[in-house]
Amino acid sequence: MANDSLKQLLQSHLAWWGLRQFTSDDAYFSWQRETLSPDEIIALLRAVEEKRHGSPASETSFYDATAQPRILPVLYSQRYDYYMAVGPRVADRVDGARSILDVGCGVGILTTFYARQYPDKTVVGIDRSPASIARAQEQATALNLRNVQFECLDLDHRAPALSVDLILATHALLQAEQDPGIPSRSWKTFERAVDGQQQGEFERRTGIGAKLDHLRALLSARGRMIVCEKTRQLARRIPLQRALAARDLGLIEQPELLRYRLVEEIADDGPFFVLGVGTAHERQWNELPEPDEGSPFEGAKLKATSTGPDAPLYENHWPSAQGAWEQLRDRQLIKENTYQEPDGRQLHVELGQAQEGVYLYCANTFDQRQLVIVEPARRGMLEVYYQEIVNSPL
Ligand SMILES: C[S@@+](CC[C@H](N)C(=O)[O-])C[C@H]1O[C@@H](n2cnc3c(N)ncnc32)[C@H](O)[C@@H]1O
């Protein structure tokens, strides 16, 4: 099915669910105030606050609250563009599967979309939020869908009794958004040690290990899995990739990075992974930082390209700053400090002199890099920044 027509079908499906697309926070929040009573808004804000604590119980009570019929369209309209980014991409790839499992399906907005588009396929949605599953079931009945079922189940503890050809896990496996992932070997590199203990701890504390073990056991021999989580940071992407690879899941397609709006806020998400059972898949897992928006570094031309008397000669707050720092000519340290935490976190800061100018470089084991270069006469400015970092390093 062409992607454009899937998009149109999804738009009318979202409208059926009562969702609206907003591009302005003002318009969205005034609709929220018109639609919900002050008490409902307070209850919702409380649930959002509680979800931040990150316990499974508080998270489930948040999702239970959002499944209430008056709250649902208001809250999930914030995710309108997320549905438009994920739904058609998934729906475009379900061909060949007869049975589909949608893990952490929530209220079933996307699950019912897939079931509507493919009446010849069996779709099962599971979620641990009882109110979300009740709503999903009700909506499927209202849509007269006969090929979809929902089950309330906590995947951390058990798997549904099924065998399926395709598993969908979109924003469902790595809910612990607070988890920073695993640090790099040192501030000098983006590389992660291949360390079974560290990986095991990540899988245990986020619960992804148990979830993937349960899911993998349901997949048929030629089964596929589509995974899209909030793992744009390398520190989270690498352990997710390693957890998938360790369960014999390989890349079928080049992973795709997603960008969409949460009303006005830009969300960078994904990657969108399409995976198959077996290691025969040709594409390699990539553990490098993604290309970023840092300015290209051309040392010899810096002075000529400076944008103004008060602007630094060069500034880069992206991982590519590391490559620029490595290229500095005749680098000489003025002073440096490296801080180390027992959990492996490191932060390094250095002030130095190179042919290009006086520079401040800051790097940590969670892939943050920062390089600023100024003329020698403006060294005092970088001394101040250096001291600020030294005063509150981690
Ligand atoms: C952000 S929602 C995503 C819903 C849907 N997959 C989507 O893409 O819109 C995450 C859902 O995962 C569910 N979930 C989280 N951990 C779970 C677990 N261990 N077992 C089952 N469901 C879980 C939550 O209850 C919630 O409904």
The ligand as a Gaussian input file, in Angstrom:
#p B3LYP/6-31G(d) Opt

LIG

0 1
 C        4.201000       5.091000      25.462000
 S        2.982000       3.817000      25.496000
 C        3.128000       3.267000      23.853000
 C        1.879000       2.770000      23.237000
 C        2.005000       2.319000      21.803000
 N        2.925000       1.211000      21.645000
 C        2.369000       3.428000      20.866000
 O        3.336000       3.266000      20.094000
 O        1.696000       4.455000      20.875000
 C        3.801000       2.528000      26.394000
 C        2.901000       1.402000      26.817000
 O        3.704000       0.279000      27.215000
 C        3.064000      -0.360000      28.306000
 N        4.043000      -1.169000      29.037000
 C        5.173000      -0.739000      29.650000
 N        5.803000      -1.769000      30.225000
 C        5.066000      -2.879000      29.998000
 C        5.196000      -4.254000      30.364000
 N        6.209000      -4.663000      31.097000
 N        4.246000      -5.124000      29.955000
 C        3.205000      -4.690000      29.203000
 N        3.016000      -3.400000      28.847000
 C        3.929000      -2.500000      29.226000
 C        2.502000       0.807000      29.117000
 O        1.459000       0.388000      29.991000
 C        2.024000       1.750000      28.017000
 O        0.681000       1.560000      27.693000

